[in-house]
Amino acid sequence: MNLLPERAGTSARAPRAQRAVASPVATAGRALRCSLLALAVLAGAVPVAAAAEAIAPLRYDQRPETRAFIAELAAEHGFARRSLAHLFAHARYQPRIVAAMSRPVLSPPKWYEYAPQFLSRERIEGGLEFWRANAATLARAQSEFGVPAEVIVAIIGVETFYGRNTGGYRVFDALTTLAFDYPRRSDFFRNELKQFLLLARDQKVSPLVPRGSYAGASGLPQFMPGSIRAYAVDYDDDGRIDLTGEPADAIGSVGNYLARHDWQPGAPVLAPARIDRAASELVLAKLDGGVSERRPLDAWARDGVGADILPAAPGADPVGLLMLEEAEGPTYWLVFGNWYVLTRYNRSRLYATAVWQLAQALVTARGAAASAQPDRPAASPTDPANATPANATPANATPADTPPADTTPRDTTPRDTTPPDPRPAAGS
């Protein structure tokens, strides 16, 4: 299939003599310029973004690594080499993406810095409106996948503010730039580029049309191409999957993703933890980046960790200990299997907790709205142990100042997302 739309006025290819400019001498000269520029960046004399502009690569269809990639796609998936070469001639190098991905995180965010943007009044009101507009679809998804409607709404709210910010980069440009000009994760992004081209062919759309984040994620739930192919569903049965323009497809796809990653209906997410003062030093040493490895509840109990209110059915699965930085000092939480499912969407401990707290805020606000208008249906009940936690530091807990793990920023919030795929995270 032709991967490109018809374009009027497309310029003809340059004569062979002009195309031969990329001679060994020219290539060596460019390499020298890149080396000198890299030294200038290290010395602080040239900003990263300016450096990325200055060392823009050769046209992608002329690069040997791209040609090898085209040959692989042709051999393994039956693409026409000429069509792919024509497509990559239209790929645009995006220096700002390379700069954003390469920018060091000097001070990872703390919970009290990260959470307010996702728990704001505007975010809650936007979630209530999204819920009202899609109530029937959300109820169907909750019934079919076992994932609470409020969790689906909260993920879409955290990811894109209910579709307000789905990203403005051409997905093809973003993935091509990262596949061939971001060596640190080139293998991952080359695979996502392959998945994207297969997806475009399956859906019969030009690869130059879809837009998304600078990491190549798209739609209301910000799925990477591989996740779209693996988990996205046509939930409105119109014959196509559209995660950007069809909220039903986004809702069903989020529900399906979480269910496929073992969300347990009715199981707990988190509960406030209590740490015995005498055991606090030993317990807090188990935290790495603000969260511990998972252990059985009775093992935590032997170490002096418990909860004032445990969920009615915590299950036998091991649980973790989570630390959240509050302005008044850290708070501690037991986190259960469903919290870890949220980290499969995005590995950040802050992200998973923000999703859950936004979900609980939505339930509370929806219940209040229903009480104010008795003719409206009431919100579904929620396990008290999963209620939005208080900020008070446990009286017998020793404060810890363990920094959160370093993650790469994404463009809808400060990705890595890397879940449901190694995307840049919305925090750490």
C-alpha positions as CSV (number, residue, x, y, z in Angstrom):
1,M,0.0,0.0,0.0
2,N,1.1,3.6,-0.6
3,L,2.1,4.9,2.8
4,L,1.9,8.6,1.7
5,P,-1.0,10.7,0.6
6,E,-0.9,12.3,-2.8
7,R,0.9,15.6,-2.5
8,A,0.7,18.3,-5.2
9,G,3.9,20.1,-6.1
10,T,6.3,17.6,-4.5
11,S,9.8,18.5,-5.8
12,A,11.7,16.1,-7.9
13,R,14.8,14.3,-6.6
14,A,18.0,16.1,-7.1
15,P,20.3,14.9,-9.9
16,R,22.8,12.2,-9.0
17,A,25.7,14.6,-9.0
18,Q,24.0,16.8,-6.4
19,R,22.9,13.8,-4.3
20,A,26.5,12.7,-4.0
21,V,27.3,15.6,-1.6
22,A,27.5,13.2,1.3
23,S,31.0,12.1,0.4
24,P,33.5,10.7,2.8
25,V,35.1,14.2,3.1
26,A,31.8,15.8,3.9
27,T,30.9,13.1,6.4
28,A,34.3,13.5,8.1
29,G,33.8,17.2,8.3
30,R,30.4,16.8,9.8
31,A,31.8,14.4,12.4
32,L,34.4,16.9,13.3
33,R,31.8,19.6,13.7
34,C,29.7,17.3,15.9
35,S,32.7,16.5,18.1
36,L,33.6,20.1,18.6
37,L,30.0,21.0,19.3
38,A,29.7,18.1,21.8
39,L,32.7,19.5,23.7
40,A,31.1,22.9,23.7
41,V,27.9,21.5,25.2
42,L,29.9,19.7,27.9
43,A,31.7,22.9,28.7
44,G,28.3,24.7,29.0
45,A,29.0,27.1,26.2
46,V,26.2,25.8,23.9
47,P,22.7,24.9,25.1
48,V,21.5,21.4,24.4
49,A,18.6,22.5,22.2
50,A,20.9,24.7,20.1
51,A,23.4,21.8,19.8
52,A,20.6,19.5,18.6
53,E,19.6,22.1,15.9
54,A,23.2,22.5,14.8
55,I,23.9,18.7,14.3
56,A,20.7,17.9,12.4
57,P,21.2,14.6,10.6
58,L,21.3,13.8,6.9
59,R,17.9,13.2,5.4
60,Y,16.6,10.0,6.9
61,D,16.1,8.1,3.6
62,Q,19.8,8.7,2.8
63,R,21.2,7.2,6.1
64,P,22.5,3.6,6.1
65,E,20.8,2.7,9.4
66,T,17.4,3.8,8.0
67,R,18.0,1.8,4.8
68,A,18.8,-1.2,6.9
69,F,15.6,-0.6,8.9
70,I,13.6,-0.4,5.6
71,A,15.2,-3.6,4.3
72,E,14.2,-5.3,7.6
73,L,10.6,-4.1,7.3
74,A,10.4,-5.2,3.7
75,A,11.8,-8.7,4.4
76,E,9.8,-9.4,7.6
77,H,6.5,-7.6,6.9
78,G,6.2,-7.2,3.2
79,F,6.5,-3.4,2.9
80,A,7.5,-2.0,-0.4
81,R,11.0,-0.6,-0.1
82,R,10.3,2.3,-2.5
83,S,7.3,3.4,-0.5
84,L,9.2,3.3,2.7
85,A,12.1,5.3,1.2
86,H,9.7,7.9,0.0
87,L,8.1,8.0,3.4
88,F,11.4,8.5,5.3
89,A,12.3,11.3,2.8
90,H,9.5,13.2,4.5
91,A,10.6,12.5,8.1
92,R,11.6,15.6,10.0
93,Y,14.3,15.5,12.6
94,Q,13.0,17.1,15.8
95,P,15.9,18.6,17.8
96,R,13.6,19.7,20.6
97,I,12.6,16.1,21.3
98,V,16.3,15.0,21.6
99,A,16.9,17.9,23.9
100,A,13.9,17.1,26.1
101,M,14.8,13.5,26.3
102,S,18.4,14.3,27.1
103,R,17.7,17.0,29.7
104,P,19.0,15.8,33.1
105,V,16.5,15.8,36.0
106,L,18.5,17.7,38.6
107,S,15.9,17.4,41.3
108,P,13.1,14.8,40.9
109,P,9.7,16.1,42.1
110,K,8.4,15.4,45.5
111,W,4.8,14.2,46.1
112,Y,3.7,17.6,47.5
113,E,5.1,19.3,44.4
114,Y,3.7,16.7,41.9
115,A,0.2,15.9,43.2
116,P,-1.6,19.3,43.2
117,Q,-1.8,19.7,39.5
118,F,-3.6,16.3,39.2
119,L,-5.9,16.9,42.2
120,S,-6.9,20.4,41.4
121,R,-10.5,21.6,41.4
122,E,-10.4,22.0,37.6
123,R,-9.1,18.5,37.1
124,I,-11.8,17.0,39.3
125,E,-14.6,19.1,37.6
126,G,-13.2,18.1,34.2
127,G,-13.4,14.4,35.3
128,L,-17.0,14.7,36.5
129,E,-17.9,16.2,33.1
130,F,-16.1,13.4,31.2
131,W,-17.8,10.9,33.5
132,R,-21.3,12.4,32.8
133,A,-20.7,12.5,29.1
134,N,-19.6,8.9,28.9
135,A,-21.5,7.3,31.8
136,A,-23.0,4.4,29.9
137,T,-19.7,3.5,28.3
138,L,-17.8,3.7,31.6
139,A,-20.4,1.5,33.3
140,R,-20.1,-1.1,30.5
141,A,-16.3,-1.0,30.8
142,Q,-16.5,-1.4,34.6
143,S,-18.8,-4.4,34.2
144,E,-16.8,-6.0,31.4
145,F,-13.2,-5.5,32.6
146,G,-13.7,-5.2,36.4
147,V,-11.9,-1.8,36.5
148,P,-13.7,0.9,38.4
149,A,-15.0,3.7,36.2
150,E,-13.3,6.3,38.3
151,V,-9.9,4.7,37.7
152,I,-10.4,4.8,33.9
153,V,-11.5,8.4,34.1
154,A,-8.5,9.3,36.4
155,I,-5.9,7.8,34.0
156,I,-7.3,9.8,31.1
157,G,-7.4,12.8,33.3
158,V,-3.8,12.5,34.4
159,E,-2.5,11.5,31.0
160,T,-4.1,14.2,28.8
161,F,-6.6,16.2,31.0
162,Y,-9.4,14.3,29.4
163,G,-8.1,14.9,25.9
164,R,-7.1,18.6,26.2
165,N,-3.5,17.8,25.6
166,T,-2.8,14.8,23.4
167,G,0.4,16.2,21.9
168,G,1.3,18.1,18.8
169,Y,4.2,16.3,17.2
170,R,3.8,14.0,14.2
171,V,4.1,10.6,15.7
172,F,6.2,9.5,12.7
173,D,8.7,12.4,13.2
174,A,9.0,11.7,17.0
175,L,9.6,8.0,16.6
176,T,12.0,8.4,13.7
177,T,14.0,11.0,15.6
178,L,14.2,8.8,18.7
179,A,14.8,5.6,16.8
180,F,17.9,7.0,14.9
181,D,19.1,10.0,16.9
182,Y,18.6,9.0,20.6
183,P,21.1,6.1,21.0
184,R,20.3,5.6,24.7
185,R,16.9,3.9,23.8
186,S,17.1,3.4,20.1
187,D,16.2,-0.3,20.2
188,F,13.0,0.5,22.1
189,F,12.0,3.3,19.7
190,R,12.9,1.4,16.6
191,N,10.5,-1.3,17.7
192,E,7.8,1.3,18.4
193,L,8.5,2.9,14.9
194,K,8.0,-0.6,13.4
195,Q,4.8,-1.1,15.4
196,F,3.6,2.4,14.3
197,L,4.1,1.6,10.6
198,L,2.3,-1.7,10.9
199,L,-0.5,0.1,12.8
200,A,-0.8,2.7,10.0
201,R,-0.9,0.0,7.4
202,D,-3.6,-2.0,9.3
203,Q,-5.7,1.1,9.8
204,K,-5.1,2.4,6.2
205,V,-4.0,5.9,7.4
206,S,-1.0,7.8,6.3
207,P,1.9,7.7,8.9
208,L,2.2,11.4,8.4
209,V,-1.2,12.1,9.9
210,P,-1.3,10.9,13.6
211,R,-0.1,13.4,16.2
212,G,1.0,12.7,19.8
213,S,3.6,13.3,22.5
214,Y,7.3,13.8,21.9
215,A,7.8,10.1,22.9
216,G,5.4,8.9,20.2
217,A,2.4,8.2,22.5
218,S,-1.0,9.2,21.2
219,G,-4.7,9.5,22.1
220,L,-6.6,10.3,25.2
221,P,-4.8,7.5,27.1
222,Q,-1.4,8.1,25.5
223,F,-0.7,4.6,24.3
224,M,2.5,3.8,22.5
225,P,2.0,2.1,19.1
226,G,2.9,-1.3,20.4
227,S,0.3,-1.0,23.2
228,I,-2.3,0.2,20.7
229,R,-1.8,-3.0,18.6
230,A,-1.8,-5.2,21.7
231,Y,-4.5,-3.7,24.0
232,A,-6.6,-1.0,22.2
233,V,-10.2,-2.0,21.4
234,D,-12.9,-0.7,19.0
235,Y,-15.3,-0.2,21.9
236,D,-17.9,1.7,19.9
237,D,-18.0,-1.0,17.2
238,D,-17.6,1.4,14.3
239,G,-14.9,-0.7,12.6
240,R,-11.9,1.3,13.6
241,I,-9.9,2.1,16.7
242,D,-9.6,5.9,17.3
243,L,-8.1,6.7,20.7
244,T,-8.0,10.5,20.0
245,G,-11.5,11.2,18.6
246,E,-13.6,8.4,20.1
247,P,-13.8,8.5,24.0
248,A,-15.4,5.1,23.9
249,D,-12.4,3.5,22.3
250,A,-10.1,5.2,24.9
251,I,-12.3,4.0,27.8
252,G,-12.5,0.5,26.6
253,S,-8.7,0.4,25.8
254,V,-7.7,1.6,29.3
255,G,-10.0,-0.9,30.9
256,N,-8.7,-3.7,28.7
257,Y,-5.1,-2.7,29.4
258,L,-5.5,-2.8,33.2
259,A,-7.5,-6.0,33.1
260,R,-4.9,-7.7,30.9
261,H,-2.3,-6.6,33.5
262,D,-4.2,-8.4,36.3
263,W,-6.4,-5.7,37.9
264,Q,-8.4,-7.5,40.6
265,P,-12.0,-6.3,40.9
266,G,-12.8,-5.2,44.4
267,A,-9.2,-5.7,45.7
268,P,-7.5,-2.9,47.6
269,V,-5.0,-0.3,46.2
270,L,-3.4,1.3,49.2
271,A,-3.9,1.9,52.9
272,P,-2.2,4.2,55.5
273,A,0.7,2.4,57.2
274,R,1.7,2.5,60.8
275,I,5.4,2.0,61.7
276,D,6.6,1.2,65.2
277,R,9.1,3.8,66.3
278,A,11.6,1.2,67.5
279,A,11.6,-0.5,64.1
280,S,11.5,2.6,61.9
281,E,15.2,2.7,61.0
282,L,15.3,-0.9,59.9
283,V,12.0,-0.5,58.0
284,L,12.9,2.7,56.2
285,A,16.1,1.2,55.0
286,K,14.1,-1.1,52.8
287,L,12.8,1.9,50.8
288,D,14.5,2.4,47.4
289,G,13.3,5.5,45.5
290,G,10.4,5.8,47.9
291,V,9.0,2.3,47.6
292,S,10.1,-1.1,49.0
293,E,10.1,-4.6,47.5
294,R,6.9,-6.5,48.1
295,R,6.7,-8.8,51.1
296,P,3.9,-10.8,52.9
297,L,1.8,-8.8,55.3
298,D,2.9,-11.0,58.2
299,A,6.5,-10.3,57.4
300,W,5.8,-6.5,57.6
301,A,3.9,-7.1,60.9
302,R,7.0,-8.9,62.4
303,D,9.0,-5.8,61.4
304,G,6.6,-3.4,63.1
305,V,4.6,-2.3,60.1
306,G,0.8,-2.4,60.2
307,A,-2.3,-0.4,59.4
308,D,-5.0,1.1,61.5
309,I,-7.6,0.0,58.9
310,L,-6.7,-2.9,56.7
311,P,-8.9,-3.7,53.7
312,A,-11.6,-6.3,54.4
313,A,-10.0,-8.8,52.0
314,P,-6.3,-7.9,51.5
315,G,-5.5,-11.2,49.9
316,A,-2.4,-13.3,50.2
317,D,-0.3,-11.5,47.6
318,P,2.8,-9.6,49.0
319,V,2.5,-5.9,49.5
320,G,4.9,-3.0,49.4
321,L,5.6,0.0,51.6
322,L,5.3,3.5,49.9
323,M,6.7,6.8,51.1
324,L,5.1,10.1,50.0
325,E,6.8,13.4,50.7
326,E,4.4,15.9,52.3
327,A,5.2,19.5,53.2
328,E,5.0,18.6,56.9
329,G,7.0,15.4,56.6
330,P,6.7,11.9,54.9
331,T,3.7,9.7,55.1
332,Y,3.7,5.9,54.6
333,W,1.4,3.5,52.9
334,L,0.9,-0.2,52.3
335,V,0.4,-0.7,48.6
336,F,-1.4,-3.7,47.2
337,G,-1.5,-5.6,43.9
338,N,-3.8,-3.1,42.1
339,W,-1.4,-0.2,42.9
340,Y,1.3,-2.2,41.1
341,V,-1.0,-2.7,38.2
342,L,-1.2,1.1,37.9
343,T,2.6,1.2,37.8
344,R,2.4,-1.1,34.7
345,Y,0.7,1.9,33.0
346,N,3.4,4.2,34.2
347,R,6.2,3.0,36.5
348,S,6.2,6.2,38.6
349,R,5.1,5.7,42.2
350,L,3.9,9.3,42.1
351,Y,1.9,8.7,39.0
352,A,0.2,5.6,40.3
353,T,-0.7,7.3,43.6
354,A,-2.0,10.4,41.8
355,V,-4.3,8.3,39.6
356,W,-5.7,6.6,42.7
357,Q,-6.2,9.8,44.7
358,L,-7.8,11.5,41.7
359,A,-10.1,8.5,41.3
360,Q,-11.2,8.8,44.9
361,A,-11.7,12.5,44.6
362,L,-13.9,12.0,41.7
363,V,-16.0,9.4,43.6
364,T,-16.4,11.9,46.5
365,A,-17.3,14.8,44.2
366,R,-19.8,12.7,42.2
367,G,-21.4,11.5,45.4
368,A,-21.7,15.1,46.7
369,A,-23.2,16.2,43.4
370,A,-25.7,13.3,43.6
371,S,-26.7,14.2,47.2
372,A,-27.3,17.8,46.1
373,Q,-29.5,16.5,43.3
374,P,-31.5,13.5,44.6
375,D,-32.8,12.7,41.1
376,R,-29.3,11.8,40.0
377,P,-27.9,8.2,40.6
378,A,-25.5,8.0,43.5
379,A,-21.8,7.1,43.1
380,S,-20.8,3.5,43.6
381,P,-19.5,2.7,47.0
382,T,-15.8,2.4,47.7
383,D,-13.8,0.3,50.2
384,P,-13.1,2.7,53.2
385,A,-9.6,1.4,53.3
386,N,-9.0,2.9,49.9
387,A,-10.3,6.3,50.7
388,T,-8.2,9.4,49.9
389,P,-5.5,9.3,52.6
390,A,-4.9,11.9,55.2
391,N,-1.7,13.9,55.2
392,A,-0.8,13.4,58.8
393,T,2.5,11.7,59.4
394,P,2.1,8.6,61.7
395,A,3.0,9.7,65.2
396,N,5.5,6.8,65.6
397,A,7.1,7.1,62.2
398,T,10.6,8.3,61.7
399,P,10.8,10.8,58.7
400,A,12.8,9.6,55.8
401,D,14.1,11.8,52.9
402,T,14.7,9.1,50.3
403,P,14.7,10.8,46.9
404,P,12.4,9.4,44.2
405,A,13.8,7.4,41.3
406,D,15.0,9.5,38.4
407,T,12.7,9.3,35.3
408,T,12.6,10.9,31.9
409,P,10.0,13.7,31.5
410,R,7.1,13.5,29.1
411,D,5.4,16.3,27.4
412,T,1.9,16.1,28.8
413,T,3.2,16.5,32.3
414,P,6.8,17.1,33.5
415,R,6.5,9.7,30.6
416,D,7.6,6.7,31.3
417,T,6.2,6.4,31.1
418,T,7.6,3.8,30.8
419,P,4.4,1.8,31.2
420,P,2.4,0.6,29.4
421,D,5.6,0.9,27.5
422,P,8.8,2.6,28.3
423,R,7.4,6.0,27.7
424,P,8.9,9.0,29.5
425,A,7.2,9.2,32.9
426,A,4.8,11.7,34.3
427,G,6.9,11.9,37.4
428,S,8.8,9.6,39.6
